[in-house]
Amino acid sequence: MKIKKGDNIIVIAGKDRGKTGKVLRALPREDRVVIEGVNVRKRHQRANRAGQKGQIIEKSLPVHVSNVMIIDPKSGKQTRIGKEKKGDRFVRVAKKSGTTLS
């Protein structure tokens, strides 16, 4: 999976198409990512102590990685990701501008 925690991405498919956000969690075994402000659902949480009230929490749920693309740091548009060898390590590179991603 080429998308990692902390990447800025854009949703390219689904009901949240066009929304952007930062990756909060990457779930590589399931090929999913959790993005802040995208795929938000309301969850009812029960009171876990006596005297405390239950509440409704808004929670970001995972989105499949095929429905998102990384935002190019230079142009601000969506781009694919490639790998280049720099020294003895491989780094992720934005295909549109050629800039390296962290």
Secondary structure, DSSP 8 states (H G I E B T S, - for coil): ----TT-EEEE-SSTTTT-EEEEEEEETTTTEEEETTSSEEEEEE---STT---EEEEEE--EEGGGEEEE-TTT-SEE-EEEEEETTEEEEEETTT--EE-
